Amino acid sequence: MADSGDGARPGSTAATRVRPAGNRRLSADRVGEIYADVIKMLIEVGYASLTMDGIAARSRVSKATLYRQWQGKADLVAEALRHDNPPPARIDTGSLHGDLLAMTTVLGDVAPTDAPLLASLAHASYLDPDLGAALRRRLFAPFHAILRDILNRAVERGEIPPGSPALEFSPLVFMAMMPGRALFEGVQVTPEYLAGFVDHILLPALVGSSPTASPPAGP
């Protein structure tokens, strides 16, 4: 039976899909090659036109083998993006400012290659809840957790007031900078651009003033 296009097995749902039985697993190198093919195809044809049949043909692997390794198209796409952009190890420079600047380097390195792709997947995620759930779980959640950890430690150190209203919004706003600028301005963010966002927008919102700002002049 032909692939349905959404990556789900015929007659299955997101809640009931299971990988077929079998012990044959692809090697790490082979998986990396398939991920690279998936990213290339996403750029070439977009998510809506991407099919498991097409991936199988491009990667020279059977569709059954793909389903043995991944639950479907959404799962495979999310894993390919995660492989391309692995979350960093725990960031802890000892200060809020240092931690956030370290994060700007991480996200700035991702932006030149995958920010346009992530922006294009925003609409696809709206149309395909399975894709949205897979991206949130596998790709975005680890980065969000790192940012939340940075903010929680800053509260513990006394750098951020515990009741700061900006705490709730900061991880989402920080993450949205990467695909947002590509989508709305057609320009990729850089570590330097994100550092400016941290110094002039995020830190003042969190702590009331930027630690890098010059002290006020005396009377």
Helices and strands as residue ranges (DSSP letters): H 28-45, H 52-59, H 63-69, H 73-84, H 96-127, H 129-135, I 136-140, H 141-157, H 166-185, H 191-197, I 198-202, H 203-207
